[in-house]
Amino acid sequence: MSSLLVPPTTPDDGSVGLSETQTVELFQPPQPLRTAGGVDFGPIQVAYETYGTLSAQRDNAIFVCHALTGDAHAAGRHSPEDKKSGWWDGFIGPGRGLDTDKYFVICANVLGGCQGTTGPCNTNPETGEPYGLDFPFLTVGDIVDVHAELVRHLGIEKLLAVIGGSLGGMQVLEWAAKFPAMLRSAVVLASAANLSAQGIAFNTVGRRAIVSDPAFNSGRYYDGEKPRYGLALARMVAHITYLSEASIEMKFGRRLQHSDRFAYDLMRETEFRVESYLHYQGKRFVERFDANSYLYLTKAMDYFDLAEGRGTVADAMSATDARFLIVSYTTDWLFPTSQSREMVRALLKARKDVTFLELDSPYGHDAFLIDSELPKLSAVVRPFLDTSLESVRKRTEPRPSGSDPGAAPVLGRPLPDGRGSEMRSARTTEVER
């Protein structure tokens, strides 16, 4: 069982062991959350889990921001009988990327979600019915406001790091811009300062699939049939963007599912193995996720623009002293490396300490979640965090590895064999193209 100061029991497999999702009510009257849309909203229940032990100095806390359909259960199992562990179990634990022997790790479900934090499926106290589409419009900034309040509730003034991928990476950037004094370092994985037009287009198709489902009923479906066909289709479309051409070809190719011959049947939807896989992903998704939450959270992604109202991305980052680690993947076409390089250029313009690496992977956008890819990510993240913690405890500012005192932040350069990136100091303020 996890708690603020007592770590869960660690089993022989090296994971964090048994974990427990906890809840707390924040933004209770008369101090509601003022959303970006101008709505006063509260109270808000927040579901979260913690792993590891908070140090006496409270200087070793790391906040994990989950991606679009994630939740607070990032590591461990809720019971010995659980077949499935947390979504980042291979990355959080003793000796892992987020080493719970050293760090106190926090992960919380997002505002608008459906896994314990207040969202559209929860009861509106004013009506006694689920919020549905009466839930306030939310932004990434609103999500971060709630999580920052949770951190303060836990008695932590400053986080050692905030880390996340995809939508989680957007949250990390928002943390640095909105609460510059609350974090010492930021780790952004497979993300960007805004979503591309292509990403918005895929989200649009997914939302259209949901609202076009006859069972959607303007979001009031909680007492009856749910829009499972629309939500499954939305997931199928989105899941294609999380993969890469190479990974799809390796896993499925043009192989048929149940035969070695074509059926010549237009209505057979799972003739190819890739078709069967996508249908399976859609079916699993509707069992655990709420369609209205999907609408709200994809729209929050669409709206996110780090520079909006702040001038430029460099301006948005000007107030923080946080160190940055930016990681992209070679086959990620939803958040391509070019967008990561744009972020790095902006951070260098703002004169921030930034390390950038492009990791080679065949798995596309989902690479930061794939167990077989986690050792590579851990090898990058672990020394970055260790340097941050060492700096805090020595009360000295960290310096890029291998650089002299006058060197600029660290950049990444592809290794000759294409395995990833090497570290080097750089005096230029321009990323290699």
GINOR-V348626 format. One record per residue. N is the residue number from 1. RES is the residue in one letter. SS is DSSP state (H for helix, E for strand, L for the rest). PSI is psi as a letter, one per 20 degrees, with the letter a starting at -180 (999 if undefined). OMEGA is omega as a letter, one per 20 degrees, with the letter a starting at -180 (999 if undefined). Layout:
# GINOR-V348626
n->{N/N}
res->{RES/RES}
ss->{SS/SS}
psi->{PSI/PSI}
omega->{OMEGA/OMEGA}
This chain:
# GINOR-V348626
n->{1/2/3/4/5/6/7/8/9/10/11/12/13/14/15/16/17/18/19/20/21/22/23/24/25/26/27/28/29/30/31/32/33/34/35/36/37/38/39/40/41/42/43/44/45/46/47/48/49/50/51/52/53/54/55/56/57/58/59/60/61/62/63/64/65/66/67/68/69/70/71/72/73/74/75/76/77/78/79/80/81/82/83/84/85/86/87/88/89/90/91/92/93/94/95/96/97/98/99/100/101/102/103/104/105/106/107/108/109/110/111/112/113/114/115/116/117/118/119/120/121/122/123/124/125/126/127/128/129/130/131/132/133/134/135/136/137/138/139/140/141/142/143/144/145/146/147/148/149/150/151/152/153/154/155/156/157/158/159/160/161/162/163/164/165/166/167/168/169/170/171/172/173/174/175/176/177/178/179/180/181/182/183/184/185/186/187/188/189/190/191/192/193/194/195/196/197/198/199/200/201/202/203/204/205/206/207/208/209/210/211/212/213/214/215/216/217/218/219/220/221/222/223/224/225/226/227/228/229/230/231/232/233/234/235/236/237/238/239/240/241/242/243/244/245/246/247/248/249/250/251/252/253/254/255/256/257/258/259/260/261/262/263/264/265/266/267/268/269/270/271/272/273/274/275/276/277/278/279/280/281/282/283/284/285/286/287/288/289/290/291/292/293/294/295/296/297/298/299/300/301/302/303/304/305/306/307/308/309/310/311/312/313/314/315/316/317/318/319/320/321/322/323/324/325/326/327/328/329/330/331/332/333/334/335/336/337/338/339/340/341/342/343/344/345/346/347/348/349/350/351/352/353/354/355/356/357/358/359/360/361/362/363/364/365/366/367/368/369/370/371/372/373/374/375/376/377/378/379/380/381/382/383/384/385/386/387/388/389/390/391/392/393/394/395/396/397/398/399/400/401/402/403/404/405/406/407/408/409/410/411/412/413/414/415/416/417/418/419/420/421/422/423/424/425/426/427/428/429/430/431/432/433}
res->{M/S/S/L/L/V/P/P/T/T/P/D/D/G/S/V/G/L/S/E/T/Q/T/V/E/L/F/Q/P/P/Q/P/L/R/T/A/G/G/V/D/F/G/P/I/Q/V/A/Y/E/T/Y/G/T/L/S/A/Q/R/D/N/A/I/F/V/C/H/A/L/T/G/D/A/H/A/A/G/R/H/S/P/E/D/K/K/S/G/W/W/D/G/F/I/G/P/G/R/G/L/D/T/D/K/Y/F/V/I/C/A/N/V/L/G/G/C/Q/G/T/T/G/P/C/N/T/N/P/E/T/G/E/P/Y/G/L/D/F/P/F/L/T/V/G/D/I/V/D/V/H/A/E/L/V/R/H/L/G/I/E/K/L/L/A/V/I/G/G/S/L/G/G/M/Q/V/L/E/W/A/A/K/F/P/A/M/L/R/S/A/V/V/L/A/S/A/A/N/L/S/A/Q/G/I/A/F/N/T/V/G/R/R/A/I/V/S/D/P/A/F/N/S/G/R/Y/Y/D/G/E/K/P/R/Y/G/L/A/L/A/R/M/V/A/H/I/T/Y/L/S/E/A/S/I/E/M/K/F/G/R/R/L/Q/H/S/D/R/F/A/Y/D/L/M/R/E/T/E/F/R/V/E/S/Y/L/H/Y/Q/G/K/R/F/V/E/R/F/D/A/N/S/Y/L/Y/L/T/K/A/M/D/Y/F/D/L/A/E/G/R/G/T/V/A/D/A/M/S/A/T/D/A/R/F/L/I/V/S/Y/T/T/D/W/L/F/P/T/S/Q/S/R/E/M/V/R/A/L/L/K/A/R/K/D/V/T/F/L/E/L/D/S/P/Y/G/H/D/A/F/L/I/D/S/E/L/P/K/L/S/A/V/V/R/P/F/L/D/T/S/L/E/S/V/R/K/R/T/E/P/R/P/S/G/S/D/P/G/A/A/P/V/L/G/R/P/L/P/D/G/R/G/S/E/M/R/S/A/R/T/T/E/V/E/R}
ss->{L/L/L/L/L/L/L/L/L/L/L/L/L/L/L/L/L/E/L/L/L/E/E/E/E/E/L/L/L/L/L/L/E/E/L/L/L/L/L/E/E/L/L/E/E/E/E/E/E/E/E/L/L/L/L/L/L/L/L/L/E/E/E/E/E/L/L/L/L/L/L/L/L/L/L/L/E/L/L/L/L/L/L/L/L/L/L/L/L/L/L/E/E/L/L/L/L/E/E/L/L/L/L/E/E/E/E/E/L/L/L/L/L/L/L/L/L/L/L/L/L/L/E/L/L/L/L/L/L/E/L/H/H/H/L/L/L/L/L/H/H/H/H/H/H/H/H/H/H/H/H/H/H/L/L/L/L/L/E/L/E/E/E/E/E/L/H/H/H/H/H/H/H/H/H/H/H/H/L/H/H/H/E/L/E/E/E/E/E/L/L/L/L/E/L/L/H/H/H/H/H/H/H/H/H/H/H/H/H/H/H/L/L/L/L/L/H/H/H/L/L/L/L/L/L/L/L/H/H/H/H/H/H/H/H/H/H/H/H/H/H/H/L/L/H/H/H/H/H/H/H/L/L/L/L/E/L/L/L/L/L/L/L/L/L/L/L/L/L/L/L/E/H/H/H/H/H/H/H/H/H/H/H/H/H/H/L/L/L/L/H/H/H/H/H/H/H/H/H/H/H/H/H/L/E/L/L/L/L/L/L/L/H/H/H/H/L/L/L/L/L/L/E/E/E/E/E/E/E/L/L/L/L/L/L/L/H/H/H/H/H/H/H/H/H/H/H/H/H/L/L/L/L/E/E/E/E/E/E/L/L/L/L/H/H/H/H/H/H/L/H/H/H/H/H/H/H/H/H/H/H/H/H/H/H/H/H/H/H/H/H/H/H/H/L/L/L/L/L/L/L/L/L/L/L/L/L/E/E/E/E/E/E/E/L/L/L/L/L/L/E/E/E/E/E/E/L/L/L/L/L/L/L}
psi->{p/q/a/g/i/o/q/r/p/p/r/h/j/j/r/i/b/p/r/p/p/r/q/q/p/r/l/q/q/k/m/r/p/o/r/h/j/j/p/p/p/r/r/p/p/p/p/r/q/q/q/a/p/p/r/h/i/l/j/k/p/p/p/p/o/r/a/g/j/a/a/i/n/h/r/a/q/h/q/h/i/p/h/p/r/q/i/k/h/i/i/o/r/p/j/a/g/n/o/i/i/h/q/o/p/p/p/q/q/q/p/i/a/k/l/h/q/p/a/h/i/r/p/o/h/h/i/j/r/q/g/c/j/i/q/q/p/q/r/h/h/g/g/h/g/g/h/h/h/g/g/h/h/j/k/p/h/p/q/h/q/p/q/q/q/c/h/h/h/g/g/g/h/h/g/h/h/h/m/h/i/i/q/h/q/p/o/o/p/l/a/r/i/r/p/r/h/g/g/h/g/h/h/g/g/g/h/h/h/g/i/i/p/h/i/g/l/k/j/m/j/h/j/b/p/q/m/h/g/g/h/g/g/g/g/g/g/h/h/h/i/i/a/r/g/g/h/g/g/g/h/g/c/j/q/q/g/j/r/j/q/q/i/l/o/h/i/o/i/l/g/q/h/h/g/g/g/h/h/g/g/g/g/h/g/i/i/i/q/p/g/h/h/g/g/g/h/h/h/h/g/g/h/p/o/h/i/p/j/j/e/r/h/g/h/h/j/h/i/q/j/q/q/p/o/p/p/r/q/h/j/o/i/g/m/r/h/h/h/g/h/g/g/g/g/g/h/h/h/j/l/q/o/p/p/p/q/o/p/p/q/i/j/b/h/j/h/i/i/p/g/i/i/h/h/g/g/h/h/g/h/g/h/g/h/g/h/g/g/g/g/g/h/i/k/q/p/q/q/p/p/j/q/r/h/j/q/r/r/p/r/q/p/p/q/h/j/j/h/c/q/q/q/q/q/p/i/q/j/p/p/p/999}
omega->{a/r/a/a/a/a/r/r/a/r/a/a/r/r/a/r/r/r/a/r/r/r/r/r/r/r/r/r/j/a/a/r/r/a/r/r/r/a/r/a/r/i/a/r/a/r/a/r/r/a/a/a/r/a/r/r/a/a/a/a/r/r/r/r/a/a/a/a/r/a/a/a/a/a/r/r/a/r/r/a/a/r/a/r/a/a/r/a/r/a/a/r/a/r/a/a/r/a/a/r/a/a/r/a/a/r/a/r/a/r/a/r/a/a/r/r/a/a/a/a/a/a/r/a/a/a/a/r/r/a/a/a/r/r/a/r/a/r/r/r/r/r/a/r/a/a/r/r/r/r/r/r/r/r/a/a/a/r/r/a/r/a/r/r/r/r/r/r/r/r/r/a/r/r/a/a/a/a/a/a/a/a/r/r/a/r/a/a/r/a/a/r/r/r/a/r/r/r/r/a/r/r/r/r/r/r/r/r/a/a/r/r/a/a/a/r/r/r/a/a/a/r/a/r/a/a/a/r/r/r/r/r/r/r/r/r/a/a/r/a/a/a/r/r/a/a/r/r/a/a/a/a/r/a/r/a/a/a/r/r/r/a/a/a/a/a/r/a/a/a/r/a/r/r/r/r/a/r/r/r/r/a/r/a/a/r/a/a/a/a/r/r/r/r/a/a/r/r/r/r/a/a/a/r/a/a/a/r/a/a/r/r/r/r/a/a/a/a/a/r/a/r/a/r/a/a/r/a/a/a/r/r/r/r/a/a/a/r/r/r/r/r/a/r/r/r/r/r/r/r/r/r/a/r/a/r/r/a/r/r/r/a/r/a/a/a/a/r/a/a/a/a/a/r/r/r/r/a/r/a/a/r/r/r/r/r/r/a/r/r/a/a/r/a/r/r/r/r/r/a/r/a/r/a/a/a/r/a/a/r/r/r/a/r/a/a/r/a/a/a/r/r/r/r/a/r/a/r/a/r/r/a/999}
